């Protein structure tokens, strides 16, 4: 191995070590149960389980942070996904949405679920338990539709 290649590799390793000093904030905001979607809508148990397994990690204040969220730059990418997910739809703050926005969010939830857009493939690659069967996808989409 040439000296130039060794220098480049050491530089890359050094950079990877230095960026580990820049960790993401893994603090979840407090959950106010009176504002939470599941508490308000009282879904059937199978739908609640699906929501918690496939949706709540990115779309609520109940995010679980696995070990790999301590590894930069992967952690930065995941933090970005969580921020985007909560910005687009946050089940923990459901009661803060007005009736029109809630109806729109339910319509989007149904559509994204039926079309297989959610959960994201990049999420289910690592979280196999979040992969929805056709039956789960249908039940969840139908339940979202029933709320509108």
C-alpha positions in Angstrom: 0.0 0.0 0.0 1.4 3.3 -1.0 2.1 6.1 1.5 -0.5 8.3 -0.2 -3.2 5.6 0.2 -2.2 5.1 3.9 -2.4 8.9 4.5 -5.8 9.1 2.9 -7.1 6.1 4.9 -5.8 7.6 8.1 -7.4 10.9 7.3 -10.7 9.2 6.7 -10.4 7.2 9.9 -9.5 10.4 11.8 -12.4 12.3 10.3 -14.8 9.5 11.3 -13.5 9.6 14.9 -13.7 13.4 15.1 -17.3 13.5 13.9 -18.3 11.1 16.7 -18.0 14.1 19.0 -21.1 15.6 17.4 -23.9 13.5 18.7 -27.6 14.0 18.1 -30.0 15.0 20.8 -32.0 11.9 21.7 -34.3 13.6 24.2 -37.9 13.1 23.4 -40.3 15.9 24.3 -42.8 14.9 27.0 -45.9 13.0 25.8 -49.1 14.6 26.9 -51.6 11.7 26.8 -54.5 14.0 26.4 -53.1 15.1 23.0 -52.0 11.7 21.8 -53.7 10.2 18.7 -54.1 6.7 20.1 -55.5 8.0 23.4 -58.0 10.2 21.5 -59.0 7.8 18.8 -58.9 4.5 20.7 -58.1 2.2 17.9 -58.6 -1.5 18.0 -55.7 -3.4 19.6 -54.3 -4.7 16.3 -54.4 -1.2 14.8 -52.8 0.3 17.9 -50.0 -2.3 17.7 -49.4 -1.5 14.1 -49.3 2.2 14.7 -46.8 1.8 17.5 -44.6 -0.6 15.6 -44.7 1.1 12.2 -45.5 4.7 12.7 -44.7 6.1 16.2 -41.0 5.9 16.0 -40.8 8.8 13.5 -44.2 10.3 13.9 -44.5 10.9 17.7 -42.5 11.9 20.7 -42.0 8.2 21.6 -38.9 7.6 19.4 -36.7 4.7 20.4 -33.0 5.3 19.6 -31.2 2.1 18.9 -27.4 1.8 19.3 -26.6 2.9 15.7 -28.1 6.3 16.4 -24.8 6.9 18.4 -22.8 6.5 15.2 -22.3 9.7 13.1 -23.0 10.4 10.3 -25.8 7.7 10.4 -27.2 9.4 13.4 -27.5 12.7 11.6 -29.4 11.1 8.8 -31.8 9.4 11.2 -32.3 12.6 13.2 -33.2 14.4 10.0 -35.8 11.7 9.2 -37.3 11.9 12.7 -37.5 15.7 12.5 -39.2 15.5 9.1 -41.6 12.8 10.2 -42.7 14.8 13.3 -43.0 18.0 11.2 -45.2 16.3 8.7 -47.3 14.4 11.2 -46.9 14.1 14.9 -49.3 11.7 16.6 -48.2 13.0 20.0 -49.6 16.4 19.3 -52.7 15.3 17.4 -55.1 17.4 19.6 -53.3 20.5 18.5 -54.4 20.1 14.9 -57.7 21.7 14.0 -60.5 19.6 12.6 -59.7 20.4 9.0 -56.0 19.6 9.4 -56.9 16.3 11.3 -59.1 15.3 8.4 -56.4 16.1 5.9 -53.8 14.1 7.9 -56.1 11.1 8.1 -56.6 11.2 4.4 -52.8 11.4 3.9 -52.3 8.5 6.4 -54.8 6.4 4.5 -53.3 7.2 1.1 -49.7 6.7 2.2 -50.6 3.4 3.9 -52.6 2.0 0.9 -49.9 3.0 -1.6 -47.1 1.4 0.5 -45.3 4.7 0.9 -45.2 4.3 4.7 -43.4 3.1 6.5 -40.4 4.1 4.5 -38.3 1.3 3.0 -35.2 2.7 4.6 -36.9 2.3 8.0 -38.2 -1.3 7.4 -34.7 -2.5 6.2 -33.5 -2.1 9.8 -36.8 -2.5 11.6 -38.2 -5.7 10.2 -41.1 -5.6 12.7 -42.4 -2.5 11.0 -42.9 -4.2 7.6 -46.6 -4.4 7.1 -48.4 -7.4 5.8 -51.1 -6.8 3.2 -53.6 -7.5 5.9 -52.1 -5.0 8.3 -51.8 -2.4 5.6 -55.5 -2.9 4.6 -56.7 -2.8 8.2 -54.7 0.4 9.0 -55.8 2.1 5.8 -59.4 1.1 6.3 -59.3 2.3 9.9 -57.9 5.7 8.9 -60.6 6.0 6.3 -63.3 5.2 8.9 -62.2 8.2 11.0 -62.9 10.8 8.2 
